Amino acid sequence: MAGRAEADNVAMRGGYSLATIGAKHVIDGASELVMDALDAMELAKGKGAFLITDMGTADAGTSLDMMGTAMARVRKAAPGRGIFLIYTDQAGNDYNAIVANVLAESSPLPKIDELYVSMSPIGFYRQIVPAGELDFGFSATAMHWMNGKPCNIPDHVHMTGATGKAREMFTEQGRRDWETILLHRARELKPGGRLVFCNFGIDEEGRYLGNTGGISMFDTFAALWQRFVDEGTITAAEFEEMTLPQYYNTVDEFRAPLEDTSSPVHKAGLRLEHIETRVVKCPFREDFLKHGDAAKFAPAYVPTLRSWTESTFRGALVPGRGAEAAQAITDAYYQAYVDIVCESPEGHAMDYVHSYMTISKQ
Ligand SMILES: C[S@@+](CC[C@H](N)C(=O)[O-])C[C@H]1O[C@@H](n2cnc3c(N)ncnc32)[C@H](O)[C@@H]1O
């Protein structure tokens, strides 16, 4: 069963990949890194099935094209080996949506010989496959979800807006969470195995999701909920409870356990082969720049923000309100966000900021 923290960060339900075309662009952009990493492995010499995980896959829709190309590459390089692809997410994920995407007529996976697909509800904070059995681990836009939140942030909803003790507690748990993720992967991987991660983070210029020079998305979330507190719609305690259990590592924080020779991760044999940051433009903003119609932009844009924040925000409203009232407040909140964007669309964009990494096991 998912615990409270885990249930709260099940970010997407149904239709995920439809609402998040930008996330697909991020993964498509990682294709080359994945192919290079596969090419660097001696696939034909490997023994047994080629085992790959897609961690934090949501409905598998955003990675499907990339995965089809990658699995076709493995099939060609190692015709004698079966391929075992395990889609993994949290216990509360919508696994039926994975089934629908993987078996869809347009899916490339059923066309690949000797490819077997399975699903695992074991999150990346635990070991997912037996020790020494994993050839390749992939994950996109998932590992910023923490292993529970260390504390509530009194005056913001996100660690990027936290200060003082709250920021320190997030930083310390962010460090431990990244180490935990890596240590489990170190145990799973075969020597010579690879990991490719596209993780949300803070880039060298201090940019992060929805904060790339225009209006800060996280500041807008917080200011809008503060308005709901001031108007008496929600309580200050509910606002605090809305803290998103997320941590965005800087590039140095991603590097540290992989490069510090005294770190248990380095001792376990993981090595950073490549890291770069990229900004992938918000597709809704890009459309707006073409059509210039704020009334079209706002209701198209806000659902992508809603898709991954709603469960945390609505979950913070006290149960005593009842489900209908909580839904009404949540609907009013996202409508208010639409109204803000509609009235003044300039600067609103959820540009993605990722660190793309390739990691190998010695
Ligand atoms: C933004 S979606 C990313 C989906 C897909 N990988 C993509 O890039 O489009 C984040 C996913 O991470 C999952 N997630 C959050 N915490 C997780 C954990 N501890 N273990 C596995 N998945 C987790 C969420 O349930 C959600 O499906």
The ligand as a Tripos MOL2 file, in Angstrom:
@<TRIPOS>MOLECULE
LIG
   27    29     1     0     0
SMALL
NO_CHARGES

@<TRIPOS>ATOM
      1 C1          6.1730   13.7870  -14.3960 C.3       1 LIG1
      2 S1          5.8090   12.0990  -14.3140 S.3       1 LIG1
      3 C2          7.0060   11.5230  -15.4620 C.3       1 LIG1
      4 C3          6.4730   10.4530  -16.3410 C.3       1 LIG1
      5 C4          7.4040   10.0750  -17.4760 C.3       1 LIG1
      6 N1          8.5990    9.4470  -16.9830 N.3       1 LIG1
      7 C5          7.7540   11.2890  -18.2930 C.2       1 LIG1
      8 O1          8.9010   11.7320  -18.2480 O.co2     1 LIG1
      9 O2          6.8810   11.7870  -18.9830 O.co2     1 LIG1
     10 C6          6.5020   11.6200  -12.7470 C.3       1 LIG1
     11 C7          6.2110   10.1830  -12.3660 C.3       1 LIG1
     12 O3          7.0460    9.8270  -11.2720 O.3       1 LIG1
     13 C8          6.3210    8.9420  -10.4700 C.3       1 LIG1
     14 N2          6.9620    8.8090   -9.1580 N.ar      1 LIG1
     15 C9          6.9660    9.6790   -8.1320 C.ar      1 LIG1
     16 N3          7.6410    9.1630   -7.0980 N.ar      1 LIG1
     17 C10         8.0820    7.9320   -7.4950 C.ar      1 LIG1
     18 C11         8.8330    6.8950   -6.8560 C.ar      1 LIG1
     19 N4          9.2700    7.0140   -5.6040 N.pl3     1 LIG1
     20 N5          9.1040    5.7790   -7.5660 N.ar      1 LIG1
     21 C12         8.6660    5.6450   -8.8490 C.ar      1 LIG1
     22 N6          7.9470    6.5850   -9.4860 N.ar      1 LIG1
     23 C13         7.6570    7.7140   -8.8200 C.ar      1 LIG1
     24 C14         4.9500    9.5510  -10.4370 C.3       1 LIG1
     25 O4          3.9920    8.6310   -9.9670 O.3       1 LIG1
     26 C15         4.7800    9.9350  -11.8910 C.3       1 LIG1
     27 O5          4.2180    8.8880  -12.6230 O.3       1 LIG1
@<TRIPOS>BOND
     1     1     2 1
     2     2     3 1
     3     2    10 1
     4     3     4 1
     5     4     5 1
     6     5     6 1
     7     5     7 1
     8     7     8 2
     9     7     9 1
    10    10    11 1
    11    11    12 1
    12    11    26 1
    13    12    13 1
    14    13    14 1
    15    13    24 1
    16    14    15 ar
    17    14    23 ar
    18    15    16 ar
    19    16    17 ar
    20    17    18 ar
    21    17    23 ar
    22    18    19 1
    23    18    20 ar
    24    20    21 ar
    25    21    22 ar
    26    22    23 ar
    27    24    25 1
    28    24    26 1
    29    26    27 1
@<TRIPOS>SUBSTRUCTURE
     1 LIG1         1 GROUP 0 **** ****
